[in-house]
């Protein structure tokens, strides 16, 4: 296989996409060469801030000047937020350098604001939009979840009193607790363990005697994001602070967390991209070519990053195009992508060796920081368990009513240059809606069926598509046997694992299919064959041998991107040098 190299980046994603691409490129250029030791926004400076558990003030001031906070406010309220896939593109220059900076500066504000964009009154939306477009921050005070990490542990109670609520409780680990100008609180308003046990409250960050700021917390990762706690004791909350209806907190969490989960997947791939560039640099140090012993690791991680970007981009676009049907796919993507990225970091560690954990090295030390940051960013066990809790209750219904019966989604979902509607939090669904990605998988497998057995990359891709379709058939039989009532058997969790990989594979196939007529590396089946082969091995399904030249062609493109300073995602954007 000979890869098509030297191709220009993809065309902008429609009119709105062009604007977002310009803003992303401008931000990338403003942040400058991450490896320049004299750059105040470079990796050395950001690593130093993390080591000192401090905020990189100069870089935050740069982001303020770029108006980045407006990216989290819907355009209808004076901000720049139109589509979630475009927001991910704008944020990638920040996350490419530092996950803690991305969370600490602003993405947490979006997570907090989500319930207000989804169910707030016009006045609540207006006030919060004015605050955020003016550079203010919001933070999110989660309710407690099973399998919780420190961020999700402990919760608040809001007792009904004349004129509003009395808020009590404490949480020791909150991002930006001491810097936020608004607090979005999930509080228990009913002692019963029901879906209507919690409500959401929008609070000003005042310094009342009933609010105590708790000390900063030393976390193993994202140390520059400023974690501390809050304690409320009999804190009075007016009735108009309620967001949506009383008891709607769990429903709002399910509705808004699908945006949060998908967006996290769309931006952390950029952070792993930085580590991949470091690994290529290490493999080429003192050499003109990459030693063959590193081909498998480097091509595998590159293919995984393209696959993760395909999954993330498709689900982010689905939130706009199919908002009432994206919730299960969003959970599946959030389950698969972090697992792939964690395994990728392990593989890159074998290439980097001890240099990957040299914290003082901007050229190689990003691995050490990212290994610590990802679990704190919600990409650990707690995040996986929350995704399984969304997927498992849906499997029986999908198997009985959707799989092998539903029509494919609109092709615009996978045509990354095509416009889709703006994201509207108010339209996001939390139940039902079928499974458009399973339908897409079956459509891809059917169209590739004629190529099975022909050999080469296209033959391997056709075999992989059929293998995943066969796995879906097996899943249908097993998921139909899930009891309709009662607690599911722990073995059902394994079915959710398998299902997530299957629909993740569907996104890879669909993105590749929609490269037709595009004379670029992405139009060649090799990257999809490599990515799907790795996903198939994780799933334990039959995987064809890689056609001759697969590693070489993918590696050629990877080295070209490294030497020309381009990102290792679907867009191949120019990086600051």
Beta strands, then each sheet from edge to edge (+ up, - down):
strand 1: 138-141
strand 2: 156-161
strand 3: 164-175
strand 4: 182-188
strand 5: 198-204
strand 6: 211-213
strand 7: 227-238
strand 8: 242-243
sheet 1: 1+ 4+ 2+ 3- 7+ 6-
sheet 2: 1+ 4+ 5- 8+
end
